[in-house]
Amino acid sequence: MLARIAVFLILTVEATCAQTSQKQVDVVPDEKTAVRIAEAVLAARFGEDRLKTLLPLSASPSGRDVWIVSGGKPKEPPQLGGGMAVMIQKHTGCMSILEHMK
């Protein structure tokens, strides 16, 4: 189910990026949207079990162009560094997945 959501979101972002408009509208306008996108992407990439160890996820703005969505540090198996984070561009929806944030 989450994989389908991830595919839908990616297609939506691509369609939005292809359209040009006079006014710049954020594809990812708020914290709730950023968290839902990150959940779908992390579940598709790392699996539901690993995602559950990071919950709850929270989003915070970094400047005016990027959301940083992060979760807690996984308790099992013990890992160096912090938990994962996803950086999402507000205007385009482009993402980067960072592992072991400090």
URHURA-V608201 format. One record per backbone hydrogen bond with DSSP energy under -0.5 kcal/mol. CO is the residue of the C=O (numbers start at 1). NH is the residue of the N-H. If there is no record, write none. Layout:
co=CO nh=NH
co=CO nh=NH
This chain:
co=1 nh=5
co=2 nh=6
co=3 nh=7
co=4 nh=8
co=5 nh=9
co=6 nh=10
co=7 nh=11
co=8 nh=12
co=9 nh=13
co=10 nh=14
co=11 nh=15
co=12 nh=16
co=13 nh=17
co=14 nh=18
co=15 nh=19
co=23 nh=25
co=27 nh=29
co=30 nh=34
co=31 nh=35
co=32 nh=36
co=33 nh=37
co=34 nh=38
co=35 nh=39
co=36 nh=40
co=37 nh=41
co=38 nh=42
co=39 nh=43
co=40 nh=44
co=41 nh=45
co=42 nh=46
co=42 nh=47
co=43 nh=47
co=47 nh=51
co=48 nh=52
co=49 nh=53
co=50 nh=54
co=51 nh=54
co=51 nh=55
co=54 nh=72
co=58 nh=70
co=60 nh=68
co=61 nh=63
co=62 nh=65
co=62 nh=66
co=65 nh=90
co=66 nh=62
co=67 nh=69
co=67 nh=88
co=68 nh=60
co=68 nh=70
co=69 nh=86
co=70 nh=58
co=83 nh=101
co=84 nh=71
co=85 nh=98
co=86 nh=69
co=86 nh=88
co=87 nh=96
co=88 nh=67
co=89 nh=93
co=90 nh=27
co=90 nh=28
co=94 nh=89
co=96 nh=87
co=96 nh=98
co=98 nh=85
co=101 nh=82
